[in-house]
Structures are given as C-alpha cells and as structure tokens.
Amino acid sequence: MPKYIFSLIVDDEPGVMQRVVSIFSRRAVNISRISVGPSEISERTARIILSFEAEPRKAKFMRNLLSRLISVKKITQLKSDDAVIRELVIIKLKNHHENILEQIKQLTRDSNVALVNYVKGYAIEISGPSVEIDHILNHIDQKYVTEIVRSGIIALKK
C-alpha cells in the first residue's frame, strides 16, 4: 500500500488535533507518524506533519475530508523525491558500553544519518531519513539498549 505524507497548516487552538485524528480513526486509517510544531505563517497557526498508508483513492478522500475542516488552512502532499524528510531517534544505553557506540558510529559513517550528540554511556541521538534510521536500528545489538524513542517525521518541500 502506498505511503502518504501530508503537511497541514492549522489554527493553533484546542481540539484541532483531535478533529484531524478523528477523521482518520473514523475511517480505520492508521496514522503511522505525526508531529506538530509552530508554523512560520503566524503565531496562531501550527504545522502538522502526518504519514499514513492507504490506497490512492482513500488518500484523496482523506485529503478532501481534511480540507473541509474550518481549522485547516492549507494541505500539501509531500513526496519523498521532492521533500526533505527527517526523523529523530534517541537510544538509551545500558551503563558504559563503548561497543555499541563504535557500532553506531560505523553504521552512521556508511549512511546519510548524522550521529548528532551523545553522552558517553547514556544516550545517543541520531537524525536522518526514516529508512536509514530503521537500517541502523536493525543492526544495533539490542543487549546494550534499554530504551528507544522515535519522533514523528518532519518534512519540508524542496
């Protein structure tokens, strides 16, 4: 099933997120990732980036329903070839394990992912495309990991 990414500019007010999400839940469409932050348009607007899988006809239907919400000011569909799409992951490690740090450094050297920051023996922060983060997480020895936290995606049209 195709993956879709929508970028919405919405009024920054209580209840907007619930109305957006309910459109998906009522139609049994799962939102796989979602992030919300301030918009560059004004202090009273926010940007919601959400991704989901659906058949093309259903995705078009979802877009039409979202556009009917009064609080939604603009919807842009982003495609991976014409957008910069990133995600953040923080990996909490057990004690002081140099092994895992070296393993992650090697994996990030071989990919388009940045090892952003780490506090020796505690946590590692990685940012980059979701596919490459998935690749790194699949190759990390889980015995050194106590917790993994992933953000929603953020995306910007090129």
N, C-alpha and C positions, 0 to 999 in steps of 0.2 A: 504494500500500500504506500502511496506517495506521502512524503513528509512536507508539511507546510509551516511557514513561519509568517506570522502576522505582526506588524508593528502598529499599535493603536495610539493615537493621541486622544486622551480622555480628560474630562473635567476631574480635577483633584478634589474629590469630595467623598464623604462616607457613602458606602453602598454601591459605588461604581464597580469595584472588583467583583462583588457578589453578583451583580447583574450580568457582567461579562461571563463569568464562570458558569452561571446557571444556564446560559444559552447552550453551552457545551454539554453540561450534565443532563439536561432535559432531552437531548438528542443522542445520548450514550456515546459521546465523543470524548475520549480521554485527552486532556492537556498533558503532554509529557514534560514540558518545561515552561516555566513562567517567571518573568522578572518585571519589577515595577520600579520606576525612578522618576525623578523630576524631568520635565520636558524643557527644551530650550525656547519654546514658544511663549510661555508666560509662567508666572508663579502659580497660577491657578490651574495649570494643566500638568498631566503626568503622561509618561510613555509606558505602555505595557507591551512587552515582547512575549509572545507565546508561540509554542510549537505543538503540533499535533499531527496525527496520521489520519488520512481519510481518502476516500475516492474523490476524484476531481469534482464530480457533481455535488457531493456533500460539502466539500471545502467551499465551493462557490455559494452554496446555500448558507453556510455558516457566516461567510463574509456579508451576505445580504442581510442576515438577521442582526449581525453586529452593527451594521450601518444604520439600522433603524433605531438604535438606542440613542436617545437625546444626548446623553453624556459623551458619546463617541463622536469626536470631531473629524478624525481622519483615520483611514486604514490603508496600510501599504503592505502588499505581499512581498516578502523578501525571498530571493532565490540564492542558493549557495554560490552560484557563479557571478552574481552581481552584488554581493554584500560581504562585509567583513563580519564574521560570526565568531564569537569567543565565549568561553566558559571559564570559570574559576573552580579549582578544587583545592581543598586543604586536607592534608593527610597527617593525622596524629600518629606518632610513632611510640613504640614501647621503649622506655629508657633511652640509652645512648647507643644507637645502632649505626655505626659507620657503614656497614654492609648495604643497608637499604639506601642510604644517601648516595653512595657510589653507584648503585644500580640505577637510581633515578637520574643522576647526573648523566650517565651513559645513554639512557633512553631519551633524555631531552636533547642531547647532542645530535642524535640521529633523527630528530623530528623538528617540526615547526612549532614547538611548545617551549615556553620560557619557564625555567626554574626561577621563580620570582624572588622568594625570600625563604629563609629557614632559620630556625633557632635550633642549634645543634642538639639532637636528641629529643626534640619535642614535636615540631610540626614542619611540614614542607608545603609551600604554596606553589601551585602550577597553574598557568593560564595558557589558553590556546584553543584551537578548534576542538569541538567535542569528540570527533573521530580519533584524533591523535591522543586526547586525554584517555579515551577508552582503551587505546592501544597500550599506553603506559600502565594504566591500572590493571590490565590483564597480564602484564609481565612483572608486576611487583610481587615479591614474596610476602604473602599475607601474614606470615608468622610475626613480622615486625610491626604490623599495622594494628592500631587499636580503634581508630575511627576515621571515616572518610566523609567529608561534607562537600557537596557539589552545588554550585549556584545554578540558577536558571541561565539560559543563554542570553547574551546581549548581542545585538546586531545593528548594523548601520549600512545603509545602501551606499555603494561605491560612487 
